[in-house]
Amino acid sequence: MLREALRIGSRRCFSYKSVRRPNLGATSAPKAEPEKTADAVPAATGTGNGGLAKQLRAKILATGPITVAEYMREVLTNPQAGYYMNRDVFGREGDFITSPEISQIFGELVGIWLVAEWRKMGSPSPFQLVELGPGRGTLARDVLKILTKFKLGAEFSMHMVEVSPFLSKAQAQRFCYTHETLPEEAQLPHYQVGTTATGTKAYWHRRLEDVPQGFSLVLAHEFFDALPVHKLQLANGQWQEVLIDVAPKSEPEAANFHYVLSKSQTPVSRVFHPMPGETRQTLEYSLETERQVGLLAERLERDGGIGLIMDYGHFGEKTDTFRAFKQHALHEPLLEPGTADLTADVDFKLVKSTAETRGHLHCCGPIEQGLFLSRMQGEARLEQLLANALPENEAIIRSGYEMLTDPKQMGSRFKFLAMFPGVVAPHLEKFPVAGFS
Ligand SMILES: C[S@@+](CC[C@H](N)C(=O)[O-])C[C@H]1O[C@@H](n2cnc3c(N)ncnc32)[C@H](O)[C@@H]1O
């Protein structure tokens, strides 16, 4: 199937536009940087997005220290001042760059993978293409391009799960011909609708729960790393939680924050159950990731579908990865809240075990991004693009692919995890999942 897909791609290669992507100069870096330890971090100072810092300070002074998860949620998605809510944070002018923005090869191969696996499941029609946290909409656009080129002979609709009103508009502008934001009082499960140039309907939802039931191809690229994490620490045989407090002698106009350890157990440290064999004394636990993967797993098992999670992460061994990015450099996470991206590595062990227990899903991976792209014949696609590229674009196209696959850049730290309903597991043993073996 994969060879056939590439042959189709190659027959049509003249109709592919070699999209000029950002020049990956020295200032531009992906988010996955080496981990640092919270212990080494001094109390943060400064105002930055002053409104949000003051709001957090007032809340802490009124009700006590907050969890790292609450801090992360407020900083990233506060409706008024959240980092993602009202600006474009991607690319050279922004704070970080992501794989779909680096090279069109990324989205094209993900699209080909979806088509291959969907066909293997009997080409169910209609289906939904769902993306969690689509950013600028570049991955959705590249995947849509592949679905359209392959002329699937199936009906499908697009469903973007996005909290940011600003980014949802940017996404619609990227792959829709027309779109409109619906009035709040419409009380529909979607808040924006659009139509692509080929007539496919697109819907925007605030939550995965609002996506209609139905066979779904679900993508999540750098979505789970933006979900809040709790920082837990084992003290005297009990899990306690690292909290964020206002630093001593903090002036209201320069809200300074620092980490403190909870004096007793918190609701999350009480319900947290370490996985069998856990040896870490400190760890990050994303209750929200567990909740969303649980919902996704139940949906895929009930309605059928395929999930592909792509993110930087580990398999339950890292301890302290909570960090911030501003203008392509690491930034102190407690400094100037709302002005920098906050992120934590995805715990793929938690994701996999939740998918297997909540939905009885069959999971493949996680495997490294470089391996996946190369098994999906990324080099062949690169050669096709180069053969048709303008000479001045060749170096950019080549360095983009290298950045995605080189183990020293994004090739190793970024991982792919695929999910299928448990019932198709024997079928997938006979016809192995593309890119994963
Ligand atoms: C790091 S960006 C990744 C964007 C895109 N997938 C890419 O790789 O270029 C995270 C995306 O998830 C969205 N997001 C963050 N938290 C969310 C939440 N709780 N629910 C829905 N979307 C969320 C952000 O607005 C943004 O679009």
The ligand as a Gaussian input file, in Angstrom:
#p B3LYP/6-31G(d) Opt

LIG

0 1
 C        1.926000      23.737000      20.771000
 S        0.544000      24.199000      19.846000
 C        0.624000      22.969000      18.566000
 C        0.018000      23.433000      17.287000
 C        0.075000      22.500000      16.086000
 N       -0.488000      21.200000      16.369000
 C        1.468000      22.377000      15.548000
 O        2.106000      21.362000      15.834000
 O        1.933000      23.291000      14.877000
 C       -0.818000      23.707000      20.867000
 C       -2.190000      23.891000      20.225000
 O       -3.178000      23.362000      21.104000
 C       -4.149000      24.365000      21.422000
 N       -4.571000      24.079000      22.806000
 C       -3.855000      24.205000      23.927000
 N       -4.561000      23.775000      25.002000
 C       -5.748000      23.352000      24.522000
 C       -6.905000      22.765000      25.123000
 N       -6.975000      22.550000      26.428000
 N       -7.936000      22.432000      24.322000
 C       -7.887000      22.639000      22.984000
 N       -6.800000      23.199000      22.355000
 C       -5.755000      23.537000      23.114000
 C       -3.414000      25.664000      21.217000
 O       -4.274000      26.762000      21.051000
 C       -2.597000      25.321000      19.971000
 O       -3.400000      25.372000      18.808000

